[in-house]
Amino acid sequence: MAAISREEVAHLARLSRLAVTEEELDTFAGQLDVILQSVAQVGEVAAADIPPTSHSVPLTNVLREDVVTPCLTPQEALSGAPDAEEQRFRVPRILDEDVAS
């Protein structure tokens, strides 16, 4: 694989709308070249007889069972609220009534 050029880095920077100095072009070109070489090495190792995986080890259900536990009553939940109405937090209106949804 050919090394990535400064012009290609500049092109990527323009596409990404990044302001890059001349010195950074050289730095990024070297860094991107190392990344691309590493990806190429991984591609060489991957064999057709090995199925693609999303994880290196098999996963089991990592979620816990749903268990009902005690929780706050509406009064306890609203006890620290600056304002409450009909067992709900009351907050200042931010939209006008006639605004369509």
N, C-alpha and C positions, 0 to 999 in steps of 0.2 A: 504494500500500500504506500502510495506516495505521501510525502509530508504535506500537511496543510499549509497553504501559502498565506502570506500577509494579506494578499488581495482577497482571498476567501474569508479570512477573519474579518477584514474590513466590510465585506459584503454581509456577513452574518451580523455584524454590529449594526449596520444600516437597517437590516430587516428587523432587528430587535430594538431599534431606536435607542441604541446605546452610544454615548459619546466616548470614543476611545482615542487615547493619545498614540503617537507613533511608537513610543516605548512600550505601551501596553499591547500594541499589535504584535510585536516580537514576542512578548511574554506569553500572550494568549495563544499564539501560533504554536509555540513549544508545548504548552499545557494541553491544548486540544489534540496535538499530534500524539502525545503520550496516551491520552484517553482513547483515541481511535485505534492505536496499536493494541491496547489492552482489550478492547471490544473485539478486535480481529482475532486475538489469541483465544478468547472465549469461544468464538465462532469455529475455530479450528478444532477445539476439544469436543464440542458438541457432536455426538454421533447419531446417526439415523436410527439406531436400535434402542436409543434411550428416549422414553416418552417425555414430553415437556411437563414440567411441574410448576406449581405456584409456590410451593414451600419445600424446603429441604428435608423436612420430616413429615410423616403423615399427621394430619390433625384430627382430633376428635372434637365433639361438641365442647367448646370452651365456655359456653354460657351456663350460668347457674339456673337451677329450677326456679320458677316463680313461686315465691312464698309470701303469703299475706303476713305483714308485720304491723304492729301498732304505728299509727302516724298522728300528726297533729289534728286537733279538732279545728273546725273553721274559726272558732273564737281564738284559739291559740295561734293559728296562722296569721290572723289579722290583728293580733294584739300589738304588734309594733308598727302597724301601718299608720301613716299620717291621717288617712281618711278611708273609711269603709262605708259601703252601702249595700244592703241586701246580701250580706255575706260575700262581698266581692271587694277587691281593692278599687278605690275610686281614684282616678287619675285625671289630670287636666285634659280637656278636649284639644286635639291638635288638628282636626279636620272640620270644615264647615258641614252643616247638615245637608246642604244641597249638592255635595260632591258625589258623583256617581261612582259606584264600585266597579 
